[in-house]
Amino acid sequence: MNPPRTRTLLVEDQGIFRAFMETWLAPYPRFQLVGSVASAEDALPLLDTTRPELMIVDLQLPGMDGLEFARVARQARPQARVLILSSLMDPLTLTRVRESGVEGYLEKDTQPELLEKAMTTVADGRPFFSARFAEVISREGAKAEALGKILSRREQEVLSQIITGKTSREIADFYGIGLRTVEFHRANVMAKFGASNTAELLSLARARGVA
């Protein structure tokens, strides 16, 4: 007897990939696609109406990113599981993913068979992180100054936004925190990287394969 179909919400801003997922999932016996949207802001109102059990979320979304969406969405649907899809494989991104508590991570350039395995595994309540993810995390964790060891989660978030070019005010608005709090974390990040200004911070981050 087949298990009940898993109510699945797709949050993906790339139209071609989203269309592929919609077509691929339509006849699939295990998953019921209850929503497909291009942004976190469009997805949030659907949480109560569609009651997803599995959320497939692109990491790089316009506005709120995939990890921030997962954090907010879990407040409304704490039982829902999250599989992150992304093309990013840098140490900062994967460290943030690991510490976010999401149940899975898979690269977008994977084969459909592996995507199916990842979705099924996460839907069954087990974690699924790709071999490449595990390799990068293992390599990063072996460093004496691994990002997860020297930066707090909020400092990692602030650094990720600095890399995208956001100002302290924009970062404060994005996370809903005070400007002075952002400046405090920004100063900590720069001190831990040994940077005296933003340009030097970005240069040092690039040298570590982060930016």
N, C-alpha and C positions, 0 to 999 in steps of 0.2 A: 504494500500500500504506500503510495507516494505521500510525503509530508505535505502539510498545507502550503499553499503558495505564499511566499514571503513578500509582504507589501514593501515595495522598493521606491525610493525617491531618488531621482538623478538631478544633481546640481552641476552643470557643465556649461561653460560659456562658449566653447568652440562648437559652432553650428554643425560642422561635418561630423565631428565625433559624437555629438549629442544625437544626431539623426541616425548614425550607425547603431548606437546603443538602443534607441527606441525600436528600430527595425529588428535588431537581433533579439531583444527581450520579448517582443510581442508574442511569438508562439512558444516561448520557453515555459516548460511545465512547472519549474520551481519558483519563478519570480513573477510577481504581478506589478507592473510599472504603474504606480498611482500618481506620479507627478514627474514632470521633466521641465526644468527651468534653467535660465542662463545666469542667475545670480543668487547670492545668499539672501538678499533683500526680498527677492521674489519667492524664495523657498520658505522663509519663516512663517508667512501666513498659512502655508499648506500643512504645517505640522499637526495642527488640531483637526483639520478636515480630512487629511489623508491617512493619518496615524501610521507613518512608516515604521517598519521594523528594521529595515536596512537602508542606509543612506550612502550612495556612491557620490563622492564629492571631489571635484577638481580642487587642487590646492590653490592655484592662481585664478582667483575670481575678481571681477571688477568690484571695487568697494571692499566689503568685508571678505577676507580670505577664507580658505577652506577650514583652517584650524580654528579661527575665531568663530566661524559659523558652527562648527561641531561643538564648541564650548557652549554657545548660546542655545543651540538646538537641544542639547542634552538636558537643559533646564526644563524644557517642555516635554521632551520624550526621553527620559532617562534610560528606558529599556531599549532604545534603538541603538543599533550598532553602526559603526562608520568605517567605510573603506575609502581611503584617500587615493586618488589617481593623480599622477604628476609626471612631468618630464625632468623635474629638478632632482639632483642627486648630490648636492653639496652638503658638507658636514653640518652647517648651521640649520638648514632646512630639515635634514633627517634627525638631528638632535631635538629640534622643536617637535617633530612628529612623534618621536619616541616618548617625550615627556608630556605630550598632550593627552595620552590615554586612549587614543583612537585604537580600533581593533585591527586595522590593516593598512598596508601601503603597497602600491604596485605601480610600476612605471607604465606610461601610456604606450610605449613602443613594444609592448608584450604581445604574445599570441592570444587569440580568443580563448583557446583551451586553458591557458593559465589564468586569464581573467575569470573564466567560469569557476575554476578551482578556488580562486581567491574569494569570490562572492559566496560560493557554497560554504566554504570554511568559516567565513565571518558570520554568515547567516546561521550557521549551526552553533555559534557561540564560542568559537575557537579563534585565536589570533592568526593572522596571515601577513607576514612581511617577506618581501622578495629576497632572494639570495643576494642581489646587489645591495639592497638596503642593509642586510646583516653584515656584509663585507665592509661597507663604508662606516657603519657604526662601530664595528670591531676595531677597525684601523684608527678611527678617531678616539675611541675609548682607551686605546693603548698609550696615547700621548699623555705626558705629565700635565700639560695644560689643555686638556680636552675642553671643548666649549661647554659641555655639560658639567664639567668640574669647576670651571672658573666663572661662568655666567649663570645668574639665576634665570628662571623662566621668563620673567618680565624683561630682564636685560637682553635675553635672546630675542624677544619680540621687538624691543626698541631697536636693536641692531638690525634686524631684518627690515624694519621700516626706514632706517637711515640709509640702508643700501639702495632702497627704491627711490631715494631722493626726497622723502618727506621731511618737512620741518618739524621742530619740536611741537609747535602748535597743532600741526596736522596729525602728528602721532597722538597727542593728548586727545584730540577730538575723535580719532579713530577708535581708541580703546576706552574712551569715556573716563579718563583720569585727568588729574590736574597737571597744568603746565610745569609747575615746580617739581612734581613727581617725575615727569619725563626728563627734565633737566638733570635731576639727581641720578636717574638710571643712565642717562647719556654720559654723564661725567664718570660714573663707575666703569662703564664699558670702555671709555677712552683710557682710563687709568690702567685697566687690566690688560689692554692691548699695548700700552705704552705709547699712546698717540697724544699729540698736543693740539691737534685740530681735526676737523672732519676729513679733510683731504688725506691726511696721514693715516687716519683710521681706515678709510676705504682702501688705501694702498696696502696696509698691513693685512686687512681682511682678504684682499685679492691674493696676497702671497700665501695665505692659508687655504686658498681654494674656496673661500666663502662668498666673495662678491664677484 
